[in-house]
Amino acid sequence: MSTDTAYQHIWWDGDAVGLLDQRLLPNQETSVRCTSVAEVAHAITSMQVRGAPAIGCTAAYGMALAAQQPADTSAALLAQLESAKATLDASRPTAVNLAWATERMLRTAHTHASASPADLRDLLLNEAHAIMAEDLAMCHAIGEYGMDLIPARGQVLTHCNAGGLATAGLGTALAPIRLAHERGRAMHVFVDETRPFLQGARLTAWELQRAGVPLTLITDSMAAYFMRQGAIDCVIVGADRVVANGDVANKIGTYGLAVLARAHGIPFYVAAPSSTID
């Protein structure tokens, strides 16, 4: 399955879930193979995989993995899925995509509860593939809509990592940047390092370099300076959760950037798929 990136970072590996270990980037490109629901949950908790949409896709495959375990009846398989959902949901409660994906997988199983265990396994794996494909399509849509928000020769500030590594591929906040660059639009991206886990320095910079997008890596505290100097035309970030009143939960530092952007009259955009809306 194409993820529209030059690297695989989430995939179904026969009887396991394959992941690119994001903790080791940019120095090492090492994959991990999760053969149990507990290992998938650990990969999420330990941030081997991170980014709300990517976590949702991984959790969907985790549910498909749970369905592969021996079960004599469909009722027994459904019980395994209920247990797997509880384990996976607890691994990253802030990422609404996770519970959304596990709930969708469980609902699919209940809808086809009369099917044989073998048929249920196939249905659930296909549903996980569909979740991955839909997320990639949403990233493309975000890119198409969002790139027109970037002015000609625009200078964009982004925070944390909301690129291909955080989604099924292409990204949310980075999707408009990637598509605009691919279509020949000149731009420059300022990347916050994003302490304490350095997702900007380790992951976003790595992704943009691979895509050939011009960038400058800055410390988090430098954003205000560049805004005051008129060097930032807009800010684009992703989201872990968008709640009913429009509030956005995202990586630490996002609120500070929003306040700074408002103070300097700079457009501030949140790019997220519908699965992130609570």
C-alpha atoms as a printed R data frame, in Angstrom:
    type eleno elety resid chain resno       x       y      z
1   ATOM     1    CA   MET     A     1   0.000   0.000  0.000
2   ATOM     2    CA   SER     A     2   1.451   3.375 -1.001
3   ATOM     3    CA   THR     A     3   1.749   5.920  1.774
4   ATOM     4    CA   ASP     A     4   3.036   8.687 -0.513
5   ATOM     5    CA   THR     A     5   6.336   8.857  1.328
6   ATOM     6    CA   ALA     A     6   9.816   7.627  0.457
7   ATOM     7    CA   TYR     A     7   9.752   5.317  3.461
8   ATOM     8    CA   GLN     A     8   7.421   2.805  5.079
9   ATOM     9    CA   HIS     A     9   6.457   3.640  8.628
10  ATOM    10    CA   ILE     A    10   3.243   1.640  9.276
11  ATOM    11    CA   TRP     A    11   2.467  -1.627  7.512
12  ATOM    12    CA   TRP     A    12   0.848  -5.033  7.895
13  ATOM    13    CA   ASP     A    13   3.599  -7.639  7.981
14  ATOM    14    CA   GLY     A    14   1.772 -10.911  7.383
15  ATOM    15    CA   ASP     A    15   0.958 -11.758 10.986
16  ATOM    16    CA   ALA     A    16   2.352  -8.663 12.691
17  ATOM    17    CA   VAL     A    17   2.331  -4.861 12.615
18  ATOM    18    CA   GLY     A    18   5.479  -3.279 11.195
19  ATOM    19    CA   LEU     A    19   6.588   0.166 12.344
20  ATOM    20    CA   LEU     A    20   9.484   2.515 11.716
21  ATOM    21    CA   ASP     A    21  10.936   3.274 15.152
22  ATOM    22    CA   GLN     A    22  10.607   7.063 15.253
23  ATOM    23    CA   ARG     A    23  12.574   7.347 18.490
24  ATOM    24    CA   LEU     A    24  15.771   6.592 16.584
25  ATOM    25    CA   LEU     A    25  15.318   9.104 13.766
26  ATOM    26    CA   PRO     A    26  17.097  10.846 12.164
27  ATOM    27    CA   ASN     A    27  20.226   8.837 12.958
28  ATOM    28    CA   GLN     A    28  18.837   5.332 12.419
29  ATOM    29    CA   GLU     A    29  16.045   3.951 10.247
30  ATOM    30    CA   THR     A    30  15.124   0.821 12.196
31  ATOM    31    CA   SER     A    31  11.858  -1.091 12.040
32  ATOM    32    CA   VAL     A    32  10.060  -2.971 14.807
33  ATOM    33    CA   ARG     A    33   7.696  -5.908 14.410
34  ATOM    34    CA   CYS     A    34   4.780  -6.095 16.835
35  ATOM    35    CA   THR     A    35   3.348  -9.603 17.161
36  ATOM    36    CA   SER     A    36   0.867  -8.947 19.978
37  ATOM    37    CA   VAL     A    37  -1.585  -6.284 21.097
38  ATOM    38    CA   ALA     A    38   0.642  -5.608 24.108
39  ATOM    39    CA   GLU     A    39   3.572  -4.867 21.790
40  ATOM    40    CA   VAL     A    40   1.448  -2.515 19.681
41  ATOM    41    CA   ALA     A    41   0.332  -0.696 22.838
42  ATOM    42    CA   HIS     A    42   3.955  -0.464 23.987
43  ATOM    43    CA   ALA     A    43   4.968   0.980 20.606
44  ATOM    44    CA   ILE     A    44   2.366   3.717 21.073
45  ATOM    45    CA   THR     A    45   3.207   4.383 24.727
46  ATOM    46    CA   SER     A    46   6.961   4.474 24.093
47  ATOM    47    CA   MET     A    47   6.511   6.730 21.023
48  ATOM    48    CA   GLN     A    48   7.970   4.312 18.532
49  ATOM    49    CA   VAL     A    49   4.935   5.517 16.618
50  ATOM    50    CA   ARG     A    50   3.392   8.920 17.360
51  ATOM    51    CA   GLY     A    51   1.114  11.492 15.792
52  ATOM    52    CA   ALA     A    52  -2.628  11.124 16.305
53  ATOM    53    CA   PRO     A    53  -3.595   9.860 12.815
54  ATOM    54    CA   ALA     A    54  -0.623   7.454 12.717
55  ATOM    55    CA   ILE     A    55  -1.585   6.142 16.148
56  ATOM    56    CA   GLY     A    56  -5.123   5.556 14.900
57  ATOM    57    CA   CYS     A    57  -3.863   3.589 11.891
58  ATOM    58    CA   THR     A    58  -1.526   1.575 14.113
59  ATOM    59    CA   ALA     A    59  -4.323   0.821 16.584
60  ATOM    60    CA   ALA     A    60  -6.542  -0.378 13.726
61  ATOM    61    CA   TYR     A    61  -3.853  -2.855 12.736
62  ATOM    62    CA   GLY     A    62  -3.510  -3.754 16.421
63  ATOM    63    CA   MET     A    63  -7.185  -4.725 16.442
64  ATOM    64    CA   ALA     A    64  -6.678  -6.757 13.258
65  ATOM    65    CA   LEU     A    65  -3.762  -8.439 15.008
66  ATOM    66    CA   ALA     A    66  -5.976  -9.285 17.993
67  ATOM    67    CA   ALA     A    67  -8.404 -10.940 15.596
68  ATOM    68    CA   GLN     A    68  -5.632 -13.221 14.334
69  ATOM    69    CA   GLN     A    69  -5.345 -14.915 17.726
70  ATOM    70    CA   PRO     A    70  -6.970 -18.367 18.054
71  ATOM    71    CA   ALA     A    71 -10.733 -18.271 18.684
72  ATOM    72    CA   ASP     A    72 -13.147 -21.148 18.200
73  ATOM    73    CA   THR     A    73 -16.233 -18.962 17.875
74  ATOM    74    CA   SER     A    74 -17.093 -15.464 16.746
75  ATOM    75    CA   ALA     A    75 -18.233 -14.687 20.296
76  ATOM    76    CA   ALA     A    76 -14.788 -15.594 21.626
77  ATOM    77    CA   LEU     A    77 -13.159 -13.442 18.965
78  ATOM    78    CA   LEU     A    78 -15.384 -10.489 19.889
79  ATOM    79    CA   ALA     A    79 -14.322 -10.870 23.520
80  ATOM    80    CA   GLN     A    80 -10.676 -10.745 22.425
81  ATOM    81    CA   LEU     A    81 -11.387  -7.567 20.489
82  ATOM    82    CA   GLU     A    82 -13.080  -5.922 23.481
83  ATOM    83    CA   SER     A    83  -9.986  -6.651 25.575
84  ATOM    84    CA   ALA     A    84  -7.652  -5.423 22.829
85  ATOM    85    CA   LYS     A    85  -9.596  -2.171 22.503
86  ATOM    86    CA   ALA     A    86  -9.261  -1.478 26.235
87  ATOM    87    CA   THR     A    87  -5.507  -2.106 26.109
88  ATOM    88    CA   LEU     A    88  -4.939   0.040 23.040
89  ATOM    89    CA   ASP     A    89  -7.191   2.906 24.174
90  ATOM    90    CA   ALA     A    90  -5.196   3.213 27.405
91  ATOM    91    CA   SER     A    91  -1.899   3.578 25.549
92  ATOM    92    CA   ARG     A    92  -2.494   7.226 24.461
93  ATOM    93    CA   PRO     A    93  -5.772   8.680 25.786
94  ATOM    94    CA   THR     A    94  -5.118  12.157 24.336
95  ATOM    95    CA   ALA     A    95  -5.089  10.937 20.714
96  ATOM    96    CA   VAL     A    96  -8.767  10.824 19.807
97  ATOM    97    CA   ASN     A    97  -7.950   9.019 16.546
98  ATOM    98    CA   LEU     A    98  -6.919   5.988 18.578
99  ATOM    99    CA   ALA     A    99 -10.279   5.376 20.256
100 ATOM   100    CA   TRP     A   100 -12.025   6.350 17.018
101 ATOM   101    CA   ALA     A   101 -10.136   3.632 15.125
102 ATOM   102    CA   THR     A   102 -10.562   0.896 17.731
103 ATOM   103    CA   GLU     A   103 -14.267   1.700 18.044
104 ATOM   104    CA   ARG     A   104 -14.685   1.516 14.278
105 ATOM   105    CA   MET     A   105 -12.912  -1.851 14.188
106 ATOM   106    CA   LEU     A   106 -15.035  -3.207 17.040
107 ATOM   107    CA   ARG     A   107 -18.226  -1.905 15.430
108 ATOM   108    CA   THR     A   108 -17.276  -3.664 12.191
109 ATOM   109    CA   ALA     A   109 -16.839  -6.917 14.103
110 ATOM   110    CA   HIS     A   110 -20.199  -6.576 15.855
111 ATOM   111    CA   THR     A   111 -21.940  -5.727 12.580
112 ATOM   112    CA   HIS     A   112 -20.699  -9.029 11.148
113 ATOM   113    CA   ALA     A   113 -20.954 -11.060 14.352
114 ATOM   114    CA   SER     A   114 -22.697 -13.895 12.517
115 ATOM   115    CA   ALA     A   115 -19.668 -14.435 10.278
116 ATOM   116    CA   SER     A   116 -17.163 -17.173 10.965
117 ATOM   117    CA   PRO     A   117 -13.960 -16.300 12.853
118 ATOM   118    CA   ALA     A   118 -11.991 -16.708  9.616
119 ATOM   119    CA   ASP     A   119 -14.270 -14.314  7.744
120 ATOM   120    CA   LEU     A   120 -14.176 -11.823 10.622
121 ATOM   121    CA   ARG     A   121 -10.380 -11.834 10.525
122 ATOM   122    CA   ASP     A   122 -10.420 -10.970  6.819
123 ATOM   123    CA   LEU     A   123 -13.065  -8.274  7.317
124 ATOM   124    CA   LEU     A   124 -11.106  -6.618 10.108
125 ATOM   125    CA   LEU     A   125  -7.821  -6.624  8.224
126 ATOM   126    CA   ASN     A   126  -9.558  -5.051  5.230
127 ATOM   127    CA   GLU     A   127 -11.101  -2.440  7.545
128 ATOM   128    CA   ALA     A   128  -7.655  -1.571  8.922
129 ATOM   129    CA   HIS     A   129  -6.347  -1.191  5.362
130 ATOM   130    CA   ALA     A   130  -9.339   1.067  4.625
131 ATOM   131    CA   ILE     A   131  -8.600   3.283  7.641
132 ATOM   132    CA   MET     A   132  -5.025   3.686  6.404
133 ATOM   133    CA   ALA     A   133  -6.159   4.531  2.861
134 ATOM   134    CA   GLU     A   134  -8.795   6.997  4.073
135 ATOM   135    CA   ASP     A   135  -6.273   8.818  6.231
136 ATOM   136    CA   LEU     A   136  -3.941   9.202  3.270
137 ATOM   137    CA   ALA     A   137  -6.814  10.560  1.177
138 ATOM   138    CA   MET     A   138  -7.671  13.068  3.920
139 ATOM   139    CA   CYS     A   139  -4.045  14.201  4.026
140 ATOM   140    CA   HIS     A   140  -4.171  14.860  0.283
141 ATOM   141    CA   ALA     A   141  -7.406  16.824  0.706
142 ATOM   142    CA   ILE     A   142  -5.858  18.899  3.509
143 ATOM   143    CA   GLY     A   143  -2.896  19.580  1.249
144 ATOM   144    CA   GLU     A   144  -5.071  20.674 -1.666
145 ATOM   145    CA   TYR     A   145  -7.177  23.018  0.465
146 ATOM   146    CA   GLY     A   146  -4.321  24.259  2.584
147 ATOM   147    CA   MET     A   147  -1.691  25.126  0.025
148 ATOM   148    CA   ASP     A   148  -3.743  28.079 -1.210
149 ATOM   149    CA   LEU     A   149  -3.422  29.567  2.293
150 ATOM   150    CA   ILE     A   150   0.338  29.841  1.837
151 ATOM   151    CA   PRO     A   151   1.247  33.110  0.090
152 ATOM   152    CA   ALA     A   152   3.603  33.223 -2.873
153 ATOM   153    CA   ARG     A   153   7.185  32.820 -1.657
154 ATOM   154    CA   GLY     A   154   5.653  32.271  1.765
155 ATOM   155    CA   GLN     A   155   7.587  31.693  4.963
156 ATOM   156    CA   VAL     A   156   5.780  29.131  7.114
157 ATOM   157    CA   LEU     A   157   6.354  28.217 10.754
158 ATOM   158    CA   THR     A   158   5.403  24.742 11.962
159 ATOM   159    CA   HIS     A   159   5.612  23.048 15.352
160 ATOM   160    CA   CYS     A   160   6.228  19.443 16.402
161 ATOM   161    CA   ASN     A   161   5.758  16.885 13.600
162 ATOM   162    CA   ALA     A   162   2.539  16.710 11.616
163 ATOM   163    CA   GLY     A   163   4.050  15.181  8.502
164 ATOM   164    CA   GLY     A   164   3.967  11.782  6.883
165 ATOM   165    CA   LEU     A   165   5.402  10.160  9.998
166 ATOM   166    CA   ALA     A   166   2.407  11.362 12.017
167 ATOM   167    CA   THR     A   167  -0.198  10.076  9.538
168 ATOM   168    CA   ALA     A   168  -0.705   7.356  6.946
169 ATOM   169    CA   GLY     A   169   1.451   9.485  4.656
170 ATOM   170    CA   LEU     A   170   2.073  13.073  3.443
171 ATOM   171    CA   GLY     A   171   0.921  14.615  6.724
172 ATOM   172    CA   THR     A   172  -1.565  17.207  7.911
173 ATOM   173    CA   ALA     A   173   0.337  20.435  8.621
174 ATOM   174    CA   LEU     A   174   3.073  19.434  6.172
175 ATOM   175    CA   ALA     A   175   0.659  18.353  3.420
176 ATOM   176    CA   PRO     A   176   0.056  21.905  2.081
177 ATOM   177    CA   ILE     A   177   3.790  22.564  2.242
178 ATOM   178    CA   ARG     A   178   4.705  19.320  0.490
179 ATOM   179    CA   LEU     A   179   2.143  19.713 -2.302
180 ATOM   180    CA   ALA     A   180   2.973  23.376 -2.892
181 ATOM   181    CA   HIS     A   181   6.672  22.530 -3.101
182 ATOM   182    CA   GLU     A   182   6.043  19.616 -5.483
183 ATOM   183    CA   ARG     A   183   4.141  21.987 -7.770
184 ATOM   184    CA   GLY     A   184   6.997  24.434 -7.940
185 ATOM   185    CA   ARG     A   185   5.885  27.070 -5.469
186 ATOM   186    CA   ALA     A   186   8.814  28.800 -3.765
187 ATOM   187    CA   MET     A   187   8.646  28.820  0.030
188 ATOM   188    CA   HIS     A   188  10.694  28.457  3.184
189 ATOM   189    CA   VAL     A   189   9.757  26.601  6.361
190 ATOM   190    CA   PHE     A   190  10.825  27.492  9.888
191 ATOM   191    CA   VAL     A   191  10.782  24.365 12.045
192 ATOM   192    CA   ASP     A   192  10.511  24.670 15.830
193 ATOM   193    CA   GLU     A   193  12.764  22.086 17.476
194 ATOM   194    CA   THR     A   194   9.843  21.231 19.834
195 ATOM   195    CA   ARG     A   195  11.279  20.364 23.205
196 ATOM   196    CA   PRO     A   196  11.449  18.159 25.174
197 ATOM   197    CA   PHE     A   197  11.151  15.297 22.653
198 ATOM   198    CA   LEU     A   198  12.472  17.297 19.679
199 ATOM   199    CA   GLN     A   199   9.916  16.095 17.144
200 ATOM   200    CA   GLY     A   200  10.573  19.170 15.028
201 ATOM   201    CA   ALA     A   201  14.346  18.817 15.037
202 ATOM   202    CA   ARG     A   202  14.398  15.035 14.664
203 ATOM   203    CA   LEU     A   203  11.362  14.316 12.493
204 ATOM   204    CA   THR     A   204   9.966  17.364 10.687
205 ATOM   205    CA   ALA     A   205  13.392  18.582  9.594
206 ATOM   206    CA   TRP     A   206  14.212  15.038  8.430
207 ATOM   207    CA   GLU     A   207  11.000  14.800  6.397
208 ATOM   208    CA   LEU     A   208  11.391  18.212  4.780
209 ATOM   209    CA   GLN     A   209  15.037  17.578  3.927
210 ATOM   210    CA   ARG     A   210  14.093  14.315  2.221
211 ATOM   211    CA   ALA     A   211  11.406  16.167  0.258
212 ATOM   212    CA   GLY     A   212  13.836  18.923 -0.751
213 ATOM   213    CA   VAL     A   213  11.881  21.689  1.003
214 ATOM   214    CA   PRO     A   214  14.056  24.637  2.148
215 ATOM   215    CA   LEU     A   215  13.981  24.950  5.930
216 ATOM   216    CA   THR     A   216  15.527  26.610  8.949
217 ATOM   217    CA   LEU     A   217  15.548  24.789 12.277
218 ATOM   218    CA   ILE     A   218  15.023  27.174 15.205
219 ATOM   219    CA   THR     A   219  14.771  26.854 18.957
220 ATOM   220    CA   ASP     A   220  11.240  27.166 20.307
221 ATOM   221    CA   SER     A   221  12.015  30.499 21.959
222 ATOM   222    CA   MET     A   222  13.119  32.067 18.649
223 ATOM   223    CA   ALA     A   223   9.615  32.044 17.133
224 ATOM   224    CA   ALA     A   224   8.688  35.392 18.676
225 ATOM   225    CA   TYR     A   225  11.823  37.022 17.269
226 ATOM   226    CA   PHE     A   226  11.138  35.864 13.711
227 ATOM   227    CA   MET     A   227   7.513  36.945 13.953
228 ATOM   228    CA   ARG     A   228   8.543  40.408 15.135
229 ATOM   229    CA   GLN     A   229  11.017  40.662 12.247
230 ATOM   230    CA   GLY     A   230   8.244  39.936  9.740
231 ATOM   231    CA   ALA     A   231   9.867  36.666  8.696
232 ATOM   232    CA   ILE     A   232   6.767  34.498  9.254
233 ATOM   233    CA   ASP     A   233   3.755  34.702  6.922
234 ATOM   234    CA   CYS     A   234   1.662  31.992  8.560
235 ATOM   235    CA   VAL     A   235   1.764  29.186 11.121
236 ATOM   236    CA   ILE     A   236   0.461  25.678 10.363
237 ATOM   237    CA   VAL     A   237   0.226  22.999 13.060
238 ATOM   238    CA   GLY     A   238  -1.489  19.646 13.479
239 ATOM   239    CA   ALA     A   239  -3.720  18.489 16.335
240 ATOM   240    CA   ASP     A   240  -4.102  15.581 18.723
241 ATOM   241    CA   ARG     A   241  -7.722  16.485 19.381
242 ATOM   242    CA   VAL     A   242 -10.270  19.102 18.306
243 ATOM   243    CA   VAL     A   243 -13.177  19.281 20.758
244 ATOM   244    CA   ALA     A   244 -16.793  20.353 20.279
245 ATOM   245    CA   ASN     A   245 -16.251  24.026 21.149
246 ATOM   246    CA   GLY     A   246 -13.348  24.322 18.706
247 ATOM   247    CA   ASP     A   247 -10.525  24.093 21.239
248 ATOM   248    CA   VAL     A   248  -7.438  22.276 19.995
249 ATOM   249    CA   ALA     A   249  -5.143  19.997 21.986
250 ATOM   250    CA   ASN     A   250  -1.673  19.615 20.521
251 ATOM   251    CA   LYS     A   251   1.982  19.388 21.508
252 ATOM   252    CA   ILE     A   252   3.213  21.603 24.336
253 ATOM   253    CA   GLY     A   253   4.150  25.000 22.915
254 ATOM   254    CA   THR     A   254   1.267  25.206 20.438
255 ATOM   255    CA   TYR     A   255  -0.743  27.577 22.632
256 ATOM   256    CA   GLY     A   256   2.228  29.901 23.010
257 ATOM   257    CA   LEU     A   257   2.644  30.057 19.235
258 ATOM   258    CA   ALA     A   258  -1.056  30.829 18.801
259 ATOM   259    CA   VAL     A   259  -0.814  33.723 21.269
260 ATOM   260    CA   LEU     A   260   2.306  35.058 19.537
261 ATOM   261    CA   ALA     A   261   0.721  34.770 16.096
262 ATOM   262    CA   ARG     A   262  -2.355  36.666 17.262
263 ATOM   263    CA   ALA     A   263  -0.199  39.389 18.808
264 ATOM   264    CA   HIS     A   264   1.673  39.838 15.531
265 ATOM   265    CA   GLY     A   265  -1.345  39.546 13.220
266 ATOM   266    CA   ILE     A   266  -0.102  36.322 11.629
267 ATOM   267    CA   PRO     A   267  -2.605  33.709 10.356
268 ATOM   268    CA   PHE     A   268  -2.579  30.548 12.482
269 ATOM   269    CA   TYR     A   269  -3.977  27.374 10.926
270 ATOM   270    CA   VAL     A   270  -4.720  23.943 12.412
271 ATOM   271    CA   ALA     A   271  -4.647  21.090  9.890
272 ATOM   272    CA   ALA     A   272  -6.405  17.900 10.980
273 ATOM   273    CA   PRO     A   273  -8.579  15.110  9.542
274 ATOM   274    CA   SER     A   274 -12.161  14.547 10.645
275 ATOM   275    CA   SER     A   275 -11.037  11.569 12.754
276 ATOM   276    CA   THR     A   276  -9.286  14.045 15.090
277 ATOM   277    CA   ILE     A   277 -12.542  15.863 15.879
278 ATOM   278    CA   ASP     A   278 -13.979  14.662 19.173
